[in-house]
Amino acid sequence: MSFKPVQIFGFIMSFAYVFFGLLFLMTPFADTIIADPQYRKIFGGAIAGYGLFRVAFFLRKLREKS
């Protein structure tokens, strides 16, 4: 099975979204940009959720191809 570079990039970015979402949720990362911890958790949850959606979409597409 061969993957196009765009597919590989999309897969890597999906996990990057999840990583940065968890980074916002669990650490004081970007404390100077988003000072309120509640907003930082909402933003991190949205990014992590989007990343999980992208991973599920990629895996569903991969299963349909096989």
C-alpha positions, 0 to 999 in steps of 0.5 A: 500500500503506498501513501501520497505525501499529502496523506502522510502529512495529514496523518502527522498533523492529526496527531499534532492537533491532538498533542497541542490540544493536550498540551493546552489542557494539561500544562500552563503552555501559552499562559501569556497568550491565553491568560484565563485557564478556563479558556485555555481548557476550552481551546485545548479541548476543541483542538484535541477533539478536532485532531481525534476527528481527523485521525478517525476520518483518516482511519475510516478512509484507509479502511475503505481503500483496503 
